[in-house]
């Protein structure tokens, strides 16, 4: 994988770059729509490519392992072939999903034992097993297996968890080095930085994974309930340590203003279920703030939600679809929100290139926080 750093904003740490993979070039900063089980909810692959122009999407190892199964994906020729998507894919390792199954899992040095949320069957994820699964899935960028500590965590728990994640990372790297991709192209491993909200632990973790010299680095364990300011402080701290010549991925973040603030701190890659999940519930992100399309105030508003991103349908029509329980409503709202998120990062790249990012960001953040 080749990461090219093209320009850094003169008034912040915001930067533009590109990541070259076998399935295409990703311009950064970038937002990755979440396609957990090989599908971005309510959006088909043609819309992702032609309307939203998603340059990369995200899948999840835990969910794909349970359904349809790694062997099915291998027989299909990998996830790209299975879902007919020929642009880049990133897979999370499943660490966050194992974290969310706190009552149904047990952590040991070996790995994580858990019960399936689907049928209660028991499984074991070791670092080696996760790498083998991700090899079969065939994503271009794959994440190391980690433990995501809850918020809040005691210092003792966060420290123990961080060291476990580091030991698991060493095993992931070893497994990557002793295996090869199954489909004729390279896969690239990103370690995940942990340490909860403790600055000294985050510093240790950032230094540890930076020294591994992997193709990129991920910041995990944030956006799990901590205040936004704490998330920004942690992100700022670790971005000062992570190498400048490798892409930085902030996992699971977030709102449009979260993304802009973290771009300013030097983050290159983002993912979040928020645009599609909120869209399915009638919450629309726009350039002027957030709209609850179910509100009666839109009943006779025949203007489009956005002249550029969703010009064909009026707010009144979209509200009607939601009130009538018509599935087209959540589909169009999801399409709009994902289009908006991709528009936002494209605009950020333009503003970084001409060194007006900070002024534009500060203005946009105030608008984005408004409820219309």
RODO-2510 file (C-alpha; in nm, 4 decimals, decimal comma):
residues 372
     n   res          X          Y          Z
     1     x     0,0000     0,0000     0,0000
     2     x     0,1248     0,3449    -0,0887
     3     x     0,0184     0,6499     0,1119
     4     x     0,1059     0,9846    -0,0404
     5     x     0,0787     1,2927     0,1796
     6     x    -0,0035     1,5759    -0,0608
     7     x    -0,0562     1,8835     0,1544
     8     x    -0,1002     1,9929     0,5171
     9     x    -0,3151     2,2924     0,6068
    10     x    -0,1123     2,5917     0,7217
    11     x    -0,3370     2,6694     1,0212
    12     x    -0,4103     2,3177     1,1527
    13     x    -0,2934     1,9574     1,1261
    14     x    -0,5558     1,8803     0,8587
    15     x    -0,4013     1,7079     0,5591
    16     x    -0,4901     1,5625     0,2220
    17     x    -0,3404     1,2463     0,0796
    18     x    -0,4116     0,9310    -0,1157
    19     x    -0,3996     0,5598    -0,0401
    20     x    -0,3284     0,3234    -0,3286
    21     x    -0,4740    -0,0281    -0,3084
    22     x    -0,5312    -0,3072    -0,5590
    23     x    -0,8965    -0,2015    -0,5900
    24     x    -0,8391     0,1679    -0,6403
    25     x    -0,7132     0,4927    -0,4952
    26     x    -0,8704     0,6439    -0,1822
    27     x    -0,8458     1,0198    -0,1457
    28     x    -0,8133     1,1342     0,2152
    29     x    -0,9660     1,2599     0,4380
    30     x    -1,2317     0,9997     0,3635
    31     x    -1,5513     0,8711     0,5192
    32     x    -1,6276     0,4998     0,4791
    33     x    -1,9929     0,3912     0,4676
    34     x    -2,0496     0,0955     0,6990
    35     x    -2,1471    -0,2242     0,5174
    36     x    -2,1341    -0,4531     0,8192
    37     x    -2,2515    -0,7777     0,6572
    38     x    -2,1610    -0,6984     0,2976
    39     x    -2,4422    -0,4466     0,2603
    40     x    -2,4768    -0,0774     0,3415
    41     x    -2,8280    -0,0766     0,4835
    42     x    -3,0952     0,0492     0,2412
    43     x    -2,8339     0,1359    -0,0259
    44     x    -2,7389    -0,0806    -0,3221
    45     x    -2,3904    -0,1009    -0,4677
    46     x    -2,4787     0,0974    -0,7804
    47     x    -2,6003     0,3871    -0,5652
    48     x    -2,2855     0,3652    -0,3539
    49     x    -2,0708     0,3963    -0,6621
    50     x    -2,2641     0,6332    -0,8882
    51     x    -2,4656     0,8555    -0,6535
    52     x    -2,2643     0,8612    -0,3312
    53     x    -1,9272     0,7940    -0,4990
    54     x    -1,8001     0,5970    -0,2009
    55     x    -1,4300     0,5283    -0,2522
    56     x    -1,4139     0,2588     0,0160
    57     x    -1,6646     0,0788     0,2367
    58     x    -1,6306    -0,1080     0,5648
    59     x    -1,7274    -0,4663     0,6513
    60     x    -1,7128    -0,6453     0,9846
    61     x    -1,5240    -0,9663     1,0527
    62     x    -1,7441    -1,0765     1,3426
    63     x    -2,0690    -1,0444     1,1491
    64     x    -1,9348    -1,1850     0,8211
    65     x    -1,7834    -1,4784     1,0087
    66     x    -2,1251    -1,5658     1,1519
    67     x    -2,3175    -1,4933     0,8310
    68     x    -2,2622    -1,5985     0,5549
    69     x    -1,9416    -1,7548     0,6929
    70     x    -1,5767    -1,7222     0,5950
    71     x    -1,5807    -2,0433     0,3897
    72     x    -1,8739    -1,9191     0,1798
    73     x    -1,6880    -1,5957     0,1142
    74     x    -1,3725    -1,7830     0,0181
    75     x    -1,5637    -2,0024    -0,2250
    76     x    -1,7203    -1,6887    -0,3761
    77     x    -1,3725    -1,5436    -0,4336
    78     x    -1,3829    -1,2990    -0,1423
    79     x    -1,6187    -1,0243    -0,0329
    80     x    -1,5509    -0,8056    -0,3386
    81     x    -1,6831    -1,0768    -0,5695
    82     x    -1,9580    -1,1892    -0,3315
    83     x    -2,1190    -0,8453    -0,3123
    84     x    -2,0090    -0,7220    -0,6584
    85     x    -1,8074    -0,4285    -0,5276
    86     x    -1,4768    -0,3628    -0,7033
    87     x    -1,3597    -0,0650    -0,5000
    88     x    -1,1564    -0,0926    -0,1770
    89     x    -1,2941    -0,2558     0,1379
    90     x    -1,1736    -0,2328     0,4989
    91     x    -1,2710    -0,4900     0,7611
    92     x    -1,2847    -0,4282     1,1329
    93     x    -1,1491    -0,7256     1,3274
    94     x    -1,4559    -0,7804     1,5453
    95     x    -1,2948    -0,6514     1,8622
    96     x    -1,5623    -0,3873     1,9114
    97     x    -1,8413    -0,6412     1,8606
    98     x    -1,6827    -0,8735     2,1154
    99     x    -1,6667    -0,5722     2,3506
   100     x    -2,0385    -0,5109     2,2988
   101     x    -2,1106    -0,8723     2,3993
   102     x    -1,9787    -0,8145     2,7519
   103     x    -2,2301    -1,0538     2,9079
   104     x    -2,1706    -1,3223     2,6448
   105     x    -1,7920    -1,3357     2,6216
   106     x    -1,4817    -1,4255     2,8193
   107     x    -1,1370    -1,2801     2,7554
   108     x    -0,8193    -1,4823     2,8056
   109     x    -0,4623    -1,4502     2,6851
   110     x    -0,5530    -1,6914     2,4057
   111     x    -0,8348    -1,4778     2,2727
   112     x    -1,2047    -1,4031     2,3170
   113     x    -1,4656    -1,6719     2,3722
   114     x    -1,8144    -1,5526     2,2873
   115     x    -2,1675    -1,6604     2,2145
   116     x    -2,3246    -1,5714     1,8829
   117     x    -2,5949    -1,3068     1,9093
   118     x    -2,7789    -1,5009     1,6385
   119     x    -2,8156    -1,8525     1,7780
   120     x    -2,6140    -1,8664     2,1002
   121     x    -2,3447    -2,0913     1,9495
   122     x    -1,9990    -2,0626     2,1067
   123     x    -1,6894    -1,9413     1,9241
   124     x    -1,3278    -1,8468     1,9902
   125     x    -1,1527    -1,5537     1,8263
   126     x    -0,7765    -1,5638     1,8607
   127     x    -0,5522    -1,3132     1,6822
   128     x    -0,4433    -1,5899     1,4450
   129     x    -0,8011    -1,6980     1,3730
   130     x    -0,9118    -1,3412     1,3048
   131     x    -0,6291    -1,2891     1,0536
   132     x    -0,7263    -1,6159     0,8833
   133     x    -1,0888    -1,4998     0,8596
   134     x    -0,9846    -1,1611     0,7234
   135     x    -0,7682    -1,3364     0,4661
   136     x    -1,0785    -1,5256     0,3494
   137     x    -1,2922    -1,2119     0,3448
   138     x    -1,0249    -1,0493     0,1320
   139     x    -1,0552    -0,6831     0,2319
   140     x    -0,7793    -0,4512     0,1126
   141     x    -0,7220    -0,3103     0,4627
   142     x    -0,7679    -0,5342     0,7657
   143     x    -0,7594    -0,4507     1,1339
   144     x    -0,5631    -0,6272     1,4054
   145     x    -0,7645    -0,8020     1,6769
   146     x    -0,7939    -0,5877     1,9874
   147     x    -0,9867    -0,5451     2,3070
   148     x    -1,1915    -0,2279     2,3321
   149     x    -1,2244    -0,1277     2,6989
   150     x    -1,5547     0,0276     2,8090
   151     x    -1,5958     0,3879     2,9180
   152     x    -1,5408     0,4573     3,1956
   153     x    -1,2666     0,2081     3,2774
   154     x    -1,0410     0,2029     3,5792
   155     x    -0,6774     0,2790     3,5116
   156     x    -0,5840    -0,0764     3,6076
   157     x    -0,8320    -0,2286     3,3635
   158     x    -0,7360     0,0066     3,0800
   159     x    -0,3656    -0,0681     3,1295
   160     x    -0,4182    -0,4441     3,1394
   161     x    -0,6409    -0,4270     2,8322
   162     x    -0,3893    -0,2159     2,6398
   163     x    -0,1049    -0,4612     2,7017
   164     x    -0,3292    -0,7506     2,5965
   165     x    -0,4104    -0,5662     2,2734
   166     x    -0,0366    -0,5122     2,2152
   167     x     0,0425    -0,8807     2,2663
   168     x    -0,2406    -0,9749     2,0342
   169     x    -0,1026    -0,7303     1,7771
   170     x     0,2343    -0,9068     1,7787
   171     x     0,0537    -1,2338     1,7096
   172     x    -0,1492    -1,0736     1,4291
   173     x     0,1689    -0,9456     1,2662
   174     x     0,3316    -1,2872     1,2924
   175     x     0,0260    -1,4506     1,1348
   176     x     0,0215    -1,1957     0,8530
   177     x     0,3877    -1,2609     0,7815
   178     x     0,3463    -1,6382     0,7685
   179     x     0,0387    -1,6336     0,5405
   180     x    -0,0476    -1,4853     0,2024
   181     x    -0,3559    -1,3284     0,0499
   182     x    -0,5903    -1,5731    -0,1207
   183     x    -0,7001    -1,3696    -0,4214
   184     x    -0,3873    -1,2427    -0,5894
   185     x    -0,3550    -0,9001    -0,4275
   186     x    -0,1970    -0,7606    -0,1121
   187     x    -0,3830    -0,6972     0,2123
   188     x    -0,2612    -0,4371     0,4598
   189     x    -0,2749    -0,4608     0,8392
   190     x    -0,3570    -0,1659     1,0647
   191     x    -0,2884    -0,1956     1,4402
   192     x    -0,5433    -0,0445     1,6793
   193     x    -0,4323     0,1994     1,9470
   194     x    -0,6032     0,1671     2,2870
   195     x    -0,5634     0,3036     2,6418
   196     x    -0,9096     0,4412     2,7213
   197     x    -0,8929     0,8135     2,8114
   198     x    -0,5685     0,7934     3,0111
   199     x    -0,3100     1,0114     2,8419
   200     x    -0,0031     0,8183     2,9542
   201     x    -0,1556     0,4895     2,8324
   202     x    -0,2553     0,6428     2,5000
   203     x     0,0980     0,7745     2,4600
   204     x     0,2423     0,4293     2,5354
   205     x     0,0068     0,2635     2,2899
   206     x     0,0724     0,5178     2,0144
   207     x     0,4480     0,4698     2,0520
   208     x     0,4119     0,0912     2,0591
   209     x     0,2102     0,0621     1,7396
   210     x     0,4102     0,3336     1,5607
   211     x     0,7226     0,1234     1,6166
   212     x     0,5594    -0,1740     1,4411
   213     x     0,5852     0,0121     1,1094
   214     x     0,2583    -0,1240     0,9718
   215     x     0,0919     0,0254     0,6655
   216     x    -0,1414     0,2492     0,8652
   217     x    -0,2622     0,2995     1,2210
   218     x    -0,6057     0,3076     1,3822
   219     x    -0,7303     0,4864     1,6921
   220     x    -0,9815     0,2678     1,8736
   221     x    -1,1750     0,2870     2,1974
   222     x    -1,3214     0,6336     2,1388
   223     x    -1,6794     0,7404     2,0716
   224     x    -1,7880     0,4878     2,3355
   225     x    -1,9544     0,7378     2,5683
   226     x    -1,6763     0,9781     2,6642
   227     x    -1,7340     1,3559     2,6263
   228     x    -1,6439     1,4936     2,2843
   229     x    -1,3749     1,7191     2,4293
   230     x    -1,2055     1,4149     2,5814
   231     x    -1,2177     1,2417     2,2438
   232     x    -1,0554     1,5444     2,0798
   233     x    -0,7822     1,5659     2,3453
   234     x    -0,6966     1,1984     2,3044
   235     x    -0,6993     1,2202     1,9246
   236     x    -0,4767     1,5280     1,9296
   237     x    -0,2294     1,3570     2,1627
   238     x    -0,1879     1,0406     1,9575
   239     x    -0,1810     1,2158     1,6198
   240     x     0,1275     1,4003     1,7415
   241     x     0,2960     1,0615     1,7926
   242     x     0,1699     0,8490     1,5025
   243     x     0,3939     0,8703     1,1946
   244     x     0,3044     1,1383     0,9427
   245     x     0,3763     0,9124     0,6463
   246     x     0,1053     0,6582     0,7389
   247     x    -0,2740     0,7037     0,7251
   248     x    -0,4547     0,7512     1,0567
   249     x    -0,7982     0,5970     1,1025
   250     x    -1,0305     0,7088     1,3840
   251     x    -1,2733     0,4226     1,4331
   252     x    -1,6477     0,4716     1,4768
   253     x    -1,6536     0,8535     1,4607
   254     x    -1,8976     1,0196     1,4273
   255     x    -2,1176     1,3268     1,3816
   256     x    -2,0339     1,5664     1,0965
   257     x    -1,8830     1,8179     1,3401
   258     x    -1,6830     1,5381     1,5100
   259     x    -1,5349     1,4515     1,1722
   260     x    -1,4378     1,8087     1,0895
   261     x    -1,2785     1,8650     1,4305
   262     x    -1,0775     1,5422     1,4010
   263     x    -0,9687     1,6193     1,0457
   264     x    -0,8219     1,9369     1,1947
   265     x    -0,6219     1,7187     1,4358
   266     x    -0,4677     1,5103     1,1549
   267     x    -0,7052     1,2144     1,1085
   268     x    -0,7398     1,0721     0,7561
   269     x    -1,0100     0,8029     0,7734
   270     x    -1,3486     0,7735     0,9432
   271     x    -1,6438     0,5361     0,9625
   272     x    -1,9740     0,5490     1,1487
   273     x    -2,3221     0,3969     1,1258
   274     x    -2,4765     0,7352     1,2101
   275     x    -2,5623     0,8645     0,8608
   276     x    -2,7513     0,5512     0,7583
   277     x    -2,8958     0,4695     1,1025
   278     x    -3,0176     0,8241     1,1634
   279     x    -3,1485     0,8414     0,8091
   280     x    -3,3622     0,5328     0,8638
   281     x    -3,5161     0,7143     1,1605
   282     x    -3,5900     1,0362     0,9706
   283     x    -3,2936     1,2452     1,0859
   284     x    -3,1254     1,4259     0,7965
   285     x    -2,7855     1,5958     0,8014
   286     x    -2,7626     1,9082     0,5856
   287     x    -2,5201     2,1945     0,5236
   288     x    -2,7316     2,4162     0,7497
   289     x    -2,8004     2,1742     1,0341
   290     x    -3,0084     1,8690     1,1218
   291     x    -3,3663     1,8090     1,0083
   292     x    -3,6222     1,5763     1,1664
   293     x    -3,8177     1,5100     0,8506
   294     x    -4,1096     1,3648     1,0500
   295     x    -4,1935     1,7058     1,1977
   296     x    -4,5239     1,8554     1,0814
   297     x    -4,3455     2,1752     0,9764
   298     x    -4,2297     1,9956     0,6592
   299     x    -4,5786     1,8762     0,5587
   300     x    -4,6204     2,1456     0,2900
   301     x    -4,2563     2,2315     0,2243
   302     x    -4,2077     2,1435    -0,1406
   303     x    -3,8438     2,2490    -0,1585
   304     x    -3,5780     1,9770    -0,1875
   305     x    -3,3787     1,8630     0,1149
   306     x    -3,0675     1,9669    -0,0778
   307     x    -3,0472     2,1221    -0,4259
   308     x    -2,7274     1,9323    -0,5002
   309     x    -2,7374     1,6051    -0,3069
   310     x    -3,1072     1,5133    -0,3239
   311     x    -3,2726     1,7543    -0,5694
   312     x    -3,5468     1,5261    -0,7016
   313     x    -3,7648     1,4899    -0,3921
   314     x    -3,9227     1,7515    -0,1676
   315     x    -3,9219     1,7600     0,2099
   316     x    -4,3006     1,7207     0,2015
   317     x    -4,2748     1,4041    -0,0070
   318     x    -4,0028     1,2589     0,2108
   319     x    -4,2082     1,3307     0,5233
   320     x    -4,5103     1,1669     0,3592
   321     x    -4,3076     0,8494     0,2933
   322     x    -4,2032     0,8274     0,6586
   323     x    -4,5515     0,8964     0,7929
   324     x    -4,6961     0,6333     0,5581
   325     x    -4,4371     0,3748     0,6603
   326     x    -4,3122     0,3466     0,3035
   327     x    -3,9661     0,1888     0,2826
   328     x    -3,8600     0,4382     0,0174
   329     x    -3,8437     0,7056     0,2901
   330     x    -3,5587     0,5476     0,4914
   331     x    -3,3837     0,4587     0,1658
   332     x    -3,3850     0,8158     0,0359
   333     x    -3,2893     0,9579     0,3758
   334     x    -2,9948     0,7152     0,4026
   335     x    -2,8900     0,7999     0,0479
   336     x    -2,8959     1,1696     0,1310
   337     x    -2,7043     1,1364     0,4590
   338     x    -2,4266     0,9261     0,3099
   339     x    -2,4037     1,1649     0,0140
   340     x    -2,3735     1,4515     0,2611
   341     x    -2,0938     1,2835     0,4596
   342     x    -1,8961     1,2190     0,1397
   343     x    -1,9635     1,5751     0,0242
   344     x    -1,8326     1,7022     0,3581
   345     x    -1,4969     1,5241     0,3356
   346     x    -1,4567     1,6242    -0,0298
   347     x    -1,5142     1,9863     0,0668
   348     x    -1,2626     1,9465     0,3485
   349     x    -1,0029     1,8300     0,0961
   350     x    -1,0670     2,1368    -0,1200
   351     x    -1,0381     2,3734     0,1768
   352     x    -0,7186     2,2071     0,3029
   353     x    -0,5643     2,2386    -0,0426
   354     x    -0,6218     2,6148    -0,0538
   355     x    -0,5353     2,6684     0,3167
   356     x    -0,8814     2,7928     0,4156
   357     x    -0,9810     2,4835     0,6108
   358     x    -0,9830     2,6282     0,9630
   359     x    -1,2053     2,9246     0,8825
   360     x    -1,4419     2,7056     0,6815
   361     x    -1,4435     2,4342     0,9498
   362     x    -1,5283     2,6751     1,2297
   363     x    -1,8170     2,8175     1,0296
   364     x    -1,9466     2,4737     0,9272
   365     x    -1,9307     2,3301     1,2799
   366     x    -2,1639     2,6028     1,4077
   367     x    -2,4134     2,5328     1,1282
   368     x    -2,3932     2,1558     1,1671
   369     x    -2,4860     2,1722     1,5351
   370     x    -2,8129     2,3523     1,4621
   371     x    -3,1543     2,1842     1,4622
   372     x    -3,3625     2,3227     1,1781
***
